[in-house]
Amino acid sequence: MKKRTIPVLLLGLACHAGVAQKPQRDTLSLTSKIHQIDEVVVTGARHETDVRHLSQTVSVVGRAQIESALQSSLLPVLTEQVPGLFVTSRGTMGYGVSTGAAGGISLRGLSGGTARLMVMIDGHPQYAGIFGHPIADAYQSFLAERVEVLRGSASVLYGSNAMGGVINIVTRKMQEDGIDTHLHAGYGSYNTLETELTNRVRKGRFSSVISGSYNRTDGHRTDMGFEQYGGYAKLGYEVAEHWNLRGDVNVTHFNASYPGPIAAPLLDGDQRITRGVTSFAMENHYEKTSGAWSFFYNWGNHWINDGYTPSAGEGPQDARFNSRDHMMGVSLYQSTRFFEGNRITFGFDWFRYGGHAWNEYVSGENAGTSADLVDKQEDELAGYVDLRQDIRSWLTFNAGVRVDHHSRVGTEWVPQV
C-alpha cells in the first residue's frame, strides 16, 4: 500500500496601519509569558474595582466568549458560562412574551420575573414599565463588550430589584484608533437565519459603534416561527483628559408565535413587540475619584393575540392586547478614595415608570371599541452611600445604606454590611 502525502496550504491576510519590517533571519523564536491579571469590574461598586474587593461573587463573560458561542441572544451564552444562572427556553430561537413565553431568568433560585433580579445596560435598569419584568429577547449579543453577573444582593447601589443579583451588559466600544468591521451570517435547520453587521471607529477623541442584525426561524413546530431585527448606535467623545461624553440608542422588533402544547394545539398565538432604549452620560475619571451623570429612557409597544384552542371548543379571540410602557431616569454618583485602601461612593437616582394597557376588540358585540386595563405612572427617588475599606490584602470591610422613596409605597431604608 502506498502512502501519499497531501500538502496543505494555509493563507493569512491582515491589514495594519504601519510599515512591515523585513525578517532578520529565517528562524523566529517566540517566548511566551503568562501574567495573571485580576479582573476589573464596575458592577457592584459603581467604579472600576478588583473583584477581590467585592463582597459578592462576580462572573465576567467577555467578547471573545460571546462571539465564539455564535448566538444571537446573550442569555444562552450566560447560561453556559455563569454558575447558578438559569434561563428557560422553548425552541430554536426566541423567547416571546405572554402565554407560553420562555426567557425566565433566575440566579441562585431568585427570578427576574418577581423583581428580585435586575438586568441593566451600562448600569441602567431594563424592564417593562408596567409589569416590571425583563424582556429576554431585547438582550442581543451585538450589544455587549462584556457581561458582568453579580451573584448576591446589590440593593444599596441599584434598589430593591437587585436583591438577588445583577446582570449588567457593558456595551461595545473601540479602544484604539482605527476602523473595525465585523460580519456574521449563519443558516441552519428549520430555515433558521442569523446575521449581524458591526462597524466600530475610533479617531482621536471620537469613537462610534453601529450594529444591525436580522434573525429568523420557522421553528421546529408549525406556528412556532420567530423573526427579529434590531439596530444599535453609540457615539462617544473625550471632552478633556478626564471627561468624556457618550450617547446611544438601541431598537429591536420581534414577531413571535406560540403553538400551544402538542396535545391541544393553539391557533393565532401571535405577538408583535417593539422595544427601545436610549441613554446619555457624562463621565469623569481621575486618579482618586470617578463618577458620572446619566439619563436613560426605555420604551415598549406590545401587541398580543393570546390565540385559541379548537380542541377545547374555543373560537378566535374577540380582543387583542395592546400596551405602551416606559421607564426613564437620572443617575448621579461619585466615587472617591480619600486614603490608601479606602473608597466611598455617594449616589442619587430618580426613576419614573408606567404605561397604558388596553384590550382592542376586533370582533363580537364590542367590535371597534377598546377597554382600558391599566394606565399608571409612578416615581421613585433614592440616595445612597457605600463605604469600602481594605483592612488586609485578604480582608475588606463593606457597608452602605440606601434611602428609597416610592410614590406609592412610601420610604424604605436599605442597610447592608
N, C-alpha and C positions, 0 to 999 in steps of 0.2 A: 504494500500500500504506500503510495506516495504522499508525502506531506507537502502542502502548498502554503506558502506564506503570503498573506494578503496585506499589502501596505495600506495604512490608514493615514490620511492627510487631515490635519486639524488646522483650521484657519481662524485667526482672530483679527478683529478690526477695532481700533479705538481712535477717537479723535480727542486731541488735547490742545489747549491754548499754550503752546510753547514750542521750543525747538528740540528735536530729537538729537541726542548725542551718539556718536559712533562708538561701538563697543571697543573696549580696550584690549580684550582677549577673548579667545573662543570659549573658555570655560568660566562660568559665573558661579561664584559661591555665595549662597544665601545663608544668613544666620538669623534664626527666629527667636524672639524672646516673648514670653508671656507675662504680662503685667496685670495684676489683679486690681481692678478699679471698682471702688464701692459705688453702688447705684445711687444716682441723684434723682429725686422726685420732687414734685410740687404738691401733690395730693396729700392732705393730712397735715400740712404745715403752712400753706399759703406762700411759701417761698422755697427756693431750691435748697434741699437738705439731704443729707446722707440718710438712707433708710435705717441705719443703725440707731439713729436718734429718735425714731418714732416708736410710740408705744403700741401701735397697731402693725399688723403684717401687711406689706405692700408687695404685690406682684406686678412686674412690668413686662408687657408684650410689645416688642419693638417692631419697626417697619419691616425688617428682614423676615421675621416670623409671619407677619401679616401677608406679605407678598408670596412667600413660599406656600402658604395654605391654599392659595387660588380660590378664595371665597369672596363673593360679592358683599356678603354681610359680615360684620365684625363678630357677632355673637358666637357662631360656630368655632371661630378661632379662639375666642376667650374660653369657651368650654373645654377645649383641648389643652390649653396652656395654664389655666388658673385652678389650683386646688380648691375644692369646695364650691365652685361656681357651676350652676346647672341652668340650662335653658331648654324648655320644651320645644319640640319640633313636630311637624306633621307631614312633610312631603319633600319634594326635590328642591324647592326654592320658595322662600316667602313664609311669613307667619300669619298675616291677616289680622283682623280685629273682630270684635263682637263674637257671635255664636261660632263655635268651632275653631277659634283662634288659638295659635300656639305663641311662642315667644315669651312665655312666662319666665322671668329671671329670678333666681333665688341664690343667695350667698350664705352659706352655713345655715341653711334652712329658713332664712328670712327673705321674704319675697318683695319685689318691687311693686307688685300689684296691690299690696296692702300698705304702701307708703312707708316701708321700712328700709328700702334700698334706693339710693339716689344714683341716677345716671346723669352725667354732666358732659358738656363740651367746652373745653377751655375754662373749666371752673364755673360754668353757668348751668343751672338745673334744667333738665329736659324732660318734661312730661306734659300730658294733655291737661289743659287749664280747667276743664270741667270735672273730669273723672280722676285726675291725679295719678295716672299710671303711665309708665314709659310706653312708647310706640316702637316695638322691636325693629320694624322694617326701616326706620329712619336712620339707623346706625350703620352706615355703609363703610366699606373698607377704604375707599379712596379718600376719606376724610382724615385718616389717622396717621400721624407720625409715630405715635406710640399710644398705648392704653395703660393707665395705672389703675390697678384694682386694689382698693384698701379694704381689708377684712377686719371689721371691728367698728365700733362707734366713732363717728366724727360729727356728732350733733352740735358741738360747740362752734365749729367753723361753718357748718353748712345747714344747720337746722335739724328739726326732728325727723325729716325724711331720710336722714343719713344715719339713723340709729343702728342699722345692720351692716352698713358699709357704703362704699362709694365706687362707682366705675367712672373714671374721668378720661374722656377721649381728648388727647392733645393733638390739635390739628397740624397739618404739614407746613413746612417752611423750607426755604433754601438757605443753607448755612454758608456757602461760599459763592463768590462771583461766578456767573456762568448761566447757561441755559440747559435745562434737562427736560426731555420729553419722553414719556413712557406710555406705551400702548399695550393693552392686554385684551385678547379675544379668545374665547373658547366655545366649542359646540359639542353637545353630547346627547345622551339618551333623552327620550320624551321631548324632542325638539327644543332642547334647552340651550340657550344662548347667553353668554356673559361677555360684556365689552366694557372697557374703561380706557379713557384717554386723559392723561395728566401732563400739564406743562408747568414747570417751575422756573422762575427767573430771579436772579439777584444781580444788581448792578450798583455798586457803591452802597448808598444808604437805602436804596429802593429794593423791594422784593415783592414777588407776586406768586400766587398759585391759582391755576384754573383747572378744574377737573369736570368731567362729564361721564356718565355711564348709562347703558341701556341693558337690561336683563329681562329674560322671559323664559317661560317653560309651559308646556301643555300639562305637565303633571303626570303622575303615574296612574291616575284615575280620570274618568270622564268628569268634566265640570270641576276640575281642580287646577285650572290654569292660573298663572301669576305673571304679571308684567309690571316692570318698574323702570322709570327713567329719572335721573337726577343730575343736578349740577352744583358746583361749589366754586366760589371765587374768594380770594383773600388778597388784600393789599397791605403792605407794611412799609413804614418809613422811619428811619432813625433821625429824629429831630436834632438831637445832640448826642454827645458821647454817652450820656447816661439815661437818655429819654428816647422812647420810641412810641409810635402810633401804629395801630393795626385795626382793620375792619374787615368783616367777612359776611357772606350771605350763602345760605345753603337751602335749596328747594328740592323736594322729591315728591313724585306722584306714583302711586301704585294701584293697580287693579287686581283684586284677589277674588277667588271663588271658593266656596266650601260645598262639597258634595254630600255631606252628612255621612252617617255610618253605612257600611255596605248592606246591612240587613234592612235598612229603611232609608233609601237614598233621598237626598234633599234636592229640590229644584229651585233655581233662581236665587241661590245664596250668594249674592254678589256684593262687592264693596269697592268704592272708589274713594281713595284717601289722598289728600294733599297736605304735606307738612312743610313748614318753612321756618328758618332761623336766621336772624341777623344780629350782629354784635359789633361794638366799637369799644376800644380800650386804649388808654394812655398809661404806659408803664415806666417805672424808673428802677434803675439798678446801680447802686453804689456799693462800695466796699463793705460798709457796715449797715446799710439799710436798703430795703427794696419794697416796692408796693405798686399798686395800680388803682385806677379808677375805670370802671367799665359799665357799659349799658348793653342790655340784650332784649330782644323781642322774639318770642316764639308764637307761631300761629298754626292753626289747622282747620281744614274743611273736610267734613266726613259725609259721605252718602252711603247708606247701607240698606240693602234688601235682605231681610232675615230668611227669605225663602219659605218653602212649604214641603210637606211630606205627603205625597199622593197615597202611599200605602196606609197612612193613618186617616184617610178620608179628608185631608186638608185641601183647600184651594189656595190660589195665589193671594198674597198679602194685599190688603187694601191700601196700606200706608208704607211710605219709605221714611226711614230715619235720616234726619239731617242735623248737623251741628257745626257751629263755628266756635272755636275756643282760642284763647290767647293767654300768654303769660309774659310779663315784662318786668324788668327790674334794674336796679342800680346797685353796684357793689363798690365799696371803697375800703381799702386796707393798706396798712403799712407795717412792715416787719423790721425790727431794729435790734442790733447787737450792741449792748452797752459796754460789755467787757467780755473777756475770753470765756467761751463756753456758755454764754447767755444769749437768749433770743426771746423777745417779747413781740407779740403781734396784736394790733388793735384793728378792729374792723366794724363796718356798718353795712347792712343790707336792707333794701326795700324791694318788696315784690308786690305785684298786682296780677291776679289771675281770675279767670272766669270764662263766661261764654254763654251761648244761646243754643238750645237744642229743641227740636220740634219734629213732629210727625207730619208729613205731607201726604194727603190722601189722593190717590190716582184712580181709584175705582170705588164702587159701593155708594151708599147713600150720601157719604160726605165727600165725594169726589170733587176736586177743585178747591178744597179748603185745607187748613192746617191747624194743628193743635200744639200749643207750647208745652214743653216738658220741663224745661228749666231755663232761667235767664238770671244769671247772678254775676256778681263781681265782689271779690274780697281782697283785702290788703294785709300785708304783713311787714312789720318793722322790727329790726333786730340790731343789737350791738353786742360785741363780744371782745374778750381779751384772752390771750393764750400765752402761757409762760413756759419756757423750756430752759432747764439748767443742767449742764453736764457736770456730774459730780465726780465720776471716774470715767476712764475710757470705756468701761463696760456698764456704767450706770448713769441713767438720765432721768431727771425729775420733770414731769409734765403736769401742768394744772391749767384750768381755764374755766370760764363761766360765760354763758350767753343769756341775754335777756331778750325774750321774743314776745312781741305784742301782735296778736291777731285780731282783726276787726270783728270776728265772730266769737272766738273762744276766750279772748282776753289775754292776760300776761302770764308767761311761764318763765321760770328760771331753770337753766340747764347747766348744772355744775359738772365738772369732770376732773378727776385726779388720776 
